[in-house]
Amino acid sequence: MQPLSIVFKIINIGNGKFLTTKNEVSNLIVDVINRNPSQPSNILRQLTIKEFQEAPAAQKVLTSNENFFIQKVSDVEIAITYLPKEKDLTDQFYTQWRFIQVSEPYKLVQYLDEDKVVVYSDRTKVIHTIKLDKTISVVVNED
């Protein structure tokens, strides 16, 4: 019997103002707004989603994760709210984003309990214990 091949889906959610911060995803959105300052919010949203899906720099940011090797990114959603009555430029744009990272496949070794699994990585040749939380889910690998 073969071990079950699984992937982890990691939900990334965030928000921010129109300023450069330590958060690289927020900075990508700020860059798109800076390059297209006269565009309305709905066009900025479309441009940002396109950039997230196509630009190599954006793909590098979206596929980086400190705990997993990321295979792909899906379900990118961005909301940009323009608040023209705000005096300070950094308060005129409020951004929100969500995307899902899908990890490279792992082999399921054992479920320890409802929020902890033991997996084997073919890439690292090491057994890992993964603690699940509300942002990480386990999915059977369909590939």
N, C-alpha and C positions, 0 to 999 in steps of 0.2 A: 504494500500500500504506500502510495506516494504522500509526502507531507502536503498539506493544503497550502497553496500559494495565495498570499494575501498582499494587499497594498494598504497603506494608511492614507486617509484623506484628512488633510489639515486645513481647517477654515481660518483664514486670516481676515480680520475685520479691523478697521481703523478709521480715524477722522483727524482733521486738522484744519488749521487756518492757512491763510496765504502767506507762508513764510518757510524758509529753509530750516530744517530741524535735523535731528539725528536719524529720523525715520526716512529711509530711502524711498519707500513707496510714495509718501507725501511729497518728497522732493521731486519725483517724476511728474506728479500732477502739477506742482508749482512751475516746473519747467515748461510744460505744455501751455499753461495759462500765460506765462511770460512771453512765449513765442507767438501767441494769438490773443493779445490783450483786447482787441475790439470785438471778439466773437461772443455771441450769447452763450449762456450756460449749457443749453442743450447741444450746441455745436462743440463746445469745449469737452463735454462728456463723450461725444462720439470720437473726437480726435484723440482723447486720452485712452479710450478703450482700444482704438486701432493701434496706438503706440504701444500699449501694454502687450498686444497680441503679436506685433511685428518687429519692434525695435530690439536689436540685440542687447542694448544696455538695459532696457526694461526687462527682457527675458532673464538676464543675469540676476537682477534684483528679485524678480518674482520666483525664480527657481532656487534661490538660496534658502537654506534652513539649517540651523545649528544641530538638529537632531536626526535628520533624514536626508537621504539622497533623493532629490526630486526628479521625477520622470517627466511630468507635464503640469501645466496650470490650466484650470478650467473655470467656468462660471465667473468671469470677471465682471464686476458691476461697480459703477462709479456714479456718485451724485455730486454735482457742484452747484452750490447755492450762491447766487449773487445778491449781495445786500447793499444796494447803492446808497442808502441813507447813512451808512457807517462812515465816519470821518477818516479813520485810519485805514490805509490801504490793506494792511494785514487782516483787518476785520471785514473787508468787503466780500471775500470769498470764504465759504466754509465747504470743506470737502469731506466726503465719506466714501469708503471703498470696502469691497469684499471680493475675495477670490479664494479658490480652493487649489491647494497643492496636492498632487497625487504622487506618492513615493514610488521608488523602484520596488519591484516585488521582493517579498520576504517569504520564508517558509515558516509556517506556524508550528511551533514546538508544543506549546501548552498555554491554556488560559489559566492563570493563577487565581484570579477572581474577576469580578465584573469590570474592574478598571486596571488590570495588569495582565500583559501577555508576554510570553517568551517567544522570540523569533530568531531565525537563523538568516544571516545575510550572506548570499553567495559572493557578493562584492568584497566584503571584508573578511569572510570566512570566520566570523565570530558570532556567538550567541549573545543576543541583547535582551534585556528586560525593558519593556516599554510601558510606561504609566499612561493610561488613557485619561483624557479629561473631556470637557465639553467641546473642545476644538479639534480633537483627534478621534477619528472613527476607523474601524477595521472593516475592510470590504474584501470579499473573495475576488481574486484576480481572474478576470474573464479572458485574458489574452492567452 
